[in-house]
Amino acid sequence: MPDLIDSDEIDRLFREGFEHTAWRLESRRAYQVDYEGETYQRFLRGEEPARDPDRPWLMNMRKQTSAGKRVERVRLIDEPPTTYQRYGLTGVPAALEAGEDVRYLHRAKAEEVALPAEDFWLFDSRYVALFHYEGDEPIGLELIDAPSRVLRYCQVRDAAWHYAIPYREFVAQVPSAV
């Protein structure tokens, strides 16, 4: 098992650890969420989930993108989308307003072009924060800075971005996000 950094370190990377770009591939069908919480329960009832536009992540994204930095992500999505994936679609408008560029890629296409089923952040095409999980539980991130390994993740980014569909275009194709 490689040395892993914790969530405090990844938070630091987003505050001060990148100069130009932060790019994410999200490949899991679901992530940790409070399934009993009011936000998720509202979604399940067909109501618009209440979202806090001033939560720390969005405030930092506004700060980073207003400084000219790019924050982009591609989410793999199933056909049809899982309940969690449909729930995830409802939070994207706030991310877009904060300056992120979020796109979607059908899992079948990702498999066709041999993208790895890995979750990672790529910072400035110089280093990678690769997520490690035990089952559904995130246990930490591996920081990778070896140029040959980083190059592989740059290639994954380029392929995923090429095939990914911008959020607004994608959501118009989904029968109902809620």
N, C-alpha and C positions, 0 to 999 in steps of 0.2 A: 504494500500500500504506500503510495507516495505521501509526502508531507502535505497536509491540508491546511488552508487558511480558513478562518471563520467569517461569519457575516460582518463583523466589525471591520475586518480588513477589506472586504468587497465594498462596504460603504465608503471607506477611505478612498478607494480607487475611483469611485464616482464623484467624490468631492474634489480630489486633487491629483488623481493618478493618470489622467489622460489629457492629451493636448488637443486632439482633433476629432477622433471618432471612437464610439463604443458601439459594438454590433453584437447582437444576441441571436442564437438559434435556440428555439424552444421546441423540443421534440416529444415531450411526454404528453400522454393523453389527459393527465390531470396533475394538479399541483396542490400543495397544502392549502386548504381553505377552511374556514369555520362553517361547516355544513349546517350547524344549528343556529348560526348567527342570523340576525335580521336581514342583512344584505342578501345573502343567499336564499333565505326563505322568501323574501319578496320576489326574487327572480323566479323561484319555483311556482309562485302563485300567479305568474304572468304580469307582475308589476315591475316598473322600472326600479332597479336597485338604487338605494341612496348611496351616493359616493361623495367622499370628502375631497373637494378640489384643492384643499390646502394641506393634504397629508405630505409628510416629509419627502417622499419619493418625487411627487409631482413638483413640489417647490424646488427641489434640486435640479430636476430636468429643465424647468423654466430657466433657472440660473445658468446651467451649462449651455443650453441651446441659444439663449440670448447672448452668450459670449461667443457665438459662432461655431460651437461644437455640434457635431451630428451624433444623434443617438437613434439607432435603427435596430429593428428586430424582425425576424421571420418566425412565424409560428406554424408548425406542421398541424394540419387539421384533417380529421377523418371525414369520410363520406358515408353516411350522414355524420355531422358533428356530434360528439358526445355531449351530454348535458353540461359537463364542466366547460367544454369548448364553447358552447353557446353562451354560457355565463361569462366566459372571458371576453367574448365579443362586446358585451355591454360596457366594459370598462375602458375600451380603446378610445372613445371620443375624448375623454379627459387626458389620456396620454398624448393624443394628437394635438390637443390645445396646448399642452405643455411643451410641444416641439418635437416629440418623438415621431418617427416614421415607422409604422407597424404594417407589416404585410403578412399574407397567408399563402401557404403552399400545401396543396393536397398531398397527403401522406403517400398515396400511390405514385405520384410524380417524383417525390423525394426518393422513394425506393427504386423507381425506374432509373434515376440518374445516380444511384448508389451513394446518396448522402448518408452519413453515419447517424445513428440514433443517439446522439450525444447532445447535451445541453452545455452551452458555453457562452462566455462573453469574450470578444476579441477587441483589444484596446490598441488603437493607433497602428494596427497591423504589426505590432511589436511583441505583444504578450497576450496570453490566453488565460482565462479563469475557467477551468473545466469543472463542472459540477459532478460530485460523487454522491450516490444514493445507496442506502440499504433499504430495499423494498421501495416504499413510497417516501421514506424519510431522507431529506437531504442531510448529509453528514459533514460536508465541507467542500471546499474548492481547491483544486490543484492549480498552482500558478506555473505556467509554462512560458519560458522565454528562449528556449533553444530555437535558433532560426529555422532549422529544417522542420521542426514540429509546428512552429507558428505558420510556416508556409502552407502546410497541409490545411490548417484552419482558414487561412486566407482563400484557398481554393474552394473550400466548402462554402464559405461566405459568398464568393463570386457565383457559384452555381446556384445556390439557394436564392440569391437576390435576382438572378436572371429569370427564374421561373416563378417567383412569388408575385402575388396579386396585391396591389394596394388595398388597404382596409375598405375604403368607401366603395371601390369597385367590387370587392369580394362580398361585402355585406349585402349589396344589391342582388347578388346571386343566391343568397341563403333565404329560404322561404320565410323564416322568422328567427331573429336572434333571441327573442324572448319566448 
